[in-house]
Amino acid sequence: MQRQAQAKAAELGISFAEYVRRLVAQDIGEQTTKADISSLFDLIDEGAPTDIARDKDKMIGEALWDEYRRETGRKPRRQARAGTGRG
């Protein structure tokens, strides 16, 4: 039987060891595992959910303004109170 298997491996152009590996994999079946999608995207469950598609311009603007304030040493602007007639 081994000689037949060696002849078949030679016919396929592969080593006897590779032929045996393929037979074992075919018989047992290769183990497949499903990846958890959160590991692919490094998703976390912290903080309030955001809608980046809707809020990206505002988020980028706030981040840039904060960086500018840090670099220039400026303090945050005071927000106008409602009903003061300013605006």
N, C-alpha and C positions, 0 to 999 in steps of 0.2 A: 504494500500500500504506500509506503514512504517513497519508493522509487517512482510510482505513478504520480505522486504529489510533486516530486522533484522535477519530473518530466513536464508536468502541467505548468509549473513555475517557469521553467526554461522556455516553454512555448509562449508564455505571456511576457517574457523578457524581464522577469523580476526574480529576486532571490527567493529561496525556499522559505526563509524567515518571514519575508514580506507576504508571501502566499499564505503562510500559517496565520499571520496577524490579520489578514483580510478575512480569512475563514472564521476566525474567532470573533472578529467584530461583526460579521454577518450573522453568526449563530447567536451571539449574546445580544447584539444590538449596542450601538453607541449610546452612552449616557448623555442626555441633553438636559440642561437646566435652563429654566427661564430666568432672565435677569429681572430684578425689581426695577421698574422704570424710574423710580426716584433715585436710584444709584446712578443712572445714566445722566441725569440732569442735576444731581446734587440738590434735590428739593428738600426744603426744610419746612417745618411747621412752627414758625416763630413770628410773632407780630401780626398785625392786621393784614389781610390780603390787599394786594395792589392791582391796579389795572394799568399796566405799563403802556399798552397800546393807546389808551385814552390820556394818560397823565404824563407821558414821557417828556414832553416839552417843559411842563411845569417842574418835574423832578430834576431835569438837567439844569434848568434855570436856577432853581434853589441851590443845587450843588455848586454851580459856578459862582453864585453870589456869596455863598458861605466861604468858598475858597478865596474869593476876592477880599472879603472882609478880614479873613485871617491874615492874608498877605499884607494888607494895608493897615491893619490895626483898627479898622472902623468897627463901631458898635452897631448892633441891629437898630434899624429905624423904629421909632415909636409908631404904633398903629393908631390911626385916627379913630376916635370914639364915634359910634353911631349917633346921628342926630345933632352933630356940632355944626352942620352947615358947610363943612369942608368936603371936597371930594370931587 
